[in-house]
Amino acid sequence: MKKTHFIAIGGAVMHQLALALRRQGHTISGSDDEINDPAKSNLAAAGLLPEKEGWFPEKITDDLDAVVLGMHARIDNPELIAAQAKGIPIYSFPEYVYEVSKEKKRVVVAGSHGKTSITSMIMHVLRQENIDFDYLVGARLDGFADSVRLSDAPLIILEGDEYPASAIERKPKIFFYHPHISVLSGIAWDHINVFPTYDNYCSQFIQYLNGMQDGSELYFNAEDKEVCRITDEAAVHLKAVPYHTHPFHYEDVTAVLQTEQGPVPVSIFGRHNLLNLSAALAVCRSLGVSDERFYEAIRSFKGAARRLEKIAEHKGLTVFRDFAHAPSKLKATLDAVKEAMPLRRVIACFELHTFSSLNEAFLREYAHSMDAADKAIVFFSHHALQLKGLPTLHTDLVHSYFERNDLEVIDDKDRLQQRVASLLQESGEDTCLLLMSSGTFDGIQWQF
């Protein structure tokens, strides 16, 4: 068993990896300059919460076997400098995950969108089939206590990420997993702070495919032109198989799969989610799950947290929370709700929260992304701009980039709550409210 120290242990995945190693019997320590829930509570329950927030180079002792460096830690982090001086092996979390899964069969779900949903579907079906596997997924999933599991299982399912691995390893996380099976779900420019041009962003996926071992399996979204272009260019050495949106129809607001085994009602809805389902089906087939067993298992899949997650329903009002933050995700979510609930009035409330979305150079990508909503509101927080070191934005400027005349832009959370409450009161029954953000709307505690 190893002794491992985590620099930036409070990260969403970092703390889950620390907990997974602790369950294996490893000795774990860690530091961070800010730790919030759920990481704070999870670490405290396991006895891993640092006594004080901050960086303490004295924690880097000679008996450490490894240091895991989180993306949140900067290049001048005093603990990192101490570890480098002592010659202690330093890993980003994807490098470390690969080190402990070298002997496993590795499945990686990559792409700009749909990664969490596809990974979650695969995990759900494998669990239903009693197949032993490890995993790393970026969201809470019903039936799984943690988002990282490491054991002696022969298989691991990994949600890939194109963001850089750490401050000292700037390559995308997906480069380090070396999959035997991969999914490429879609390409839409993101992370403008790291990939300043669209071509630069796309090149990361070309390099990823080029780096896969000859003969590895790739399941790619045949409905995404950019994915097809990149696959044609970089996947000639792979067993590349396309997938399409699964045939389906709606009965009331329930999506029903059309299969050779007959109709299969599912809890998820929206064309983008039925496209994700096809990717999960392809991977599960490769792992030995029959179509019949897949369809039986997927009936009980409720979705991942914050992925079109229903959080309230009463008196004709349905409220969904969704992680949508990139333009393509925003449009797909709104289109899905309007298709599934054509008679309902849809009020869409979207928060600009990521570095890309709060950057004026990227805002033009949002043009017409909210057109499907009956009423559209965009919110941003000046506090979030300050935290990210970005210049202030003006509501008129944000309004212009969405290219929708009746769009409302609000930059105060109290006014946002009041406006949403007013719209719901005006709307009456048969209304759907969509709260879309990778953040928290500046800490709003919504009550419905």
HELIX and SHEET records of a PDB file:
HELIX    1   1 ALA A   12  ARG A   23  1                                  12    
HELIX    2   2 ALA A   39  ALA A   45  1                                   7    
HELIX    3   3 PRO A   57  LYS A   59  5                                   3    
HELIX    4   4 PRO A   78  LYS A   86  1                                   9    
HELIX    5   5 PHE A   93  GLU A   99  1                                   7    
HELIX    6   6 LYS A  115  GLN A  128  1                                  14    
HELIX    7   7 LYS A  173  PHE A  176  5                                   4    
HELIX    8   8 TYR A  198  ASN A  210  1                                  13    
HELIX    9   9 LYS A  225  ALA A  234  1                                  10    
HELIX   10  10 ARG A  271  SER A  286  1                                  16    
HELIX   11  11 ASP A  291  ILE A  298  1                                   8    
HELIX   12  12 PRO A  327  ALA A  340  1                                  14    
HELIX   13  13 GLU A  360  LEU A  363  1                                   4    
HELIX   14  14 ARG A  364  TYR A  366  5                                   3    
HELIX   15  15 HIS A  382  LEU A  387  1                                   6    
HELIX   16  16 THR A  395  PHE A  402  1                                   8    
HELIX   17  17 LYS A  413  SER A  427  1                                  15    
SHEET    1   A 4 THR A  27  SER A  31  0                                        
SHEET    2   A 4 LYS A   3  ILE A   7  1                                        
SHEET    3   A 4 ALA A  66  LEU A  69  1                                        
SHEET    4   A 4 ILE A  90  SER A  92  1                                        
SHEET    1   B 7 VAL A 148  ARG A 149  0                                        
SHEET    2   B 7 ASP A 134  LEU A 136 -1                                        
SHEET    3   B 7 LEU A 155  GLU A 159  1                                        
SHEET    4   B 7 LYS A 105  ALA A 110  1                                        
SHEET    5   B 7 ILE A 181  LEU A 184  1                                        
SHEET    6   B 7 GLU A 217  ASN A 221  1                                        
SHEET    7   B 7 LYS A 239  TYR A 243  1                                        
SHEET    1   C 3 PHE A 248  GLU A 251  0                                        
SHEET    2   C 3 THR A 254  THR A 259 -1                                        
SHEET    3   C 3 GLY A 262  VAL A 266 -1                                        
SHEET    1   D 6 GLU A 309  HIS A 314  0                                        
SHEET    2   D 6 LEU A 317  ASP A 322 -1                                        
SHEET    3   D 6 THR A 431  MET A 436  1                                        
SHEET    4   D 6 ARG A 345  LEU A 352  1                                        
SHEET    5   D 6 LYS A 375  PHE A 380  1                                        
SHEET    6   D 6 GLU A 408  ILE A 410  1                                        
END                                                                             
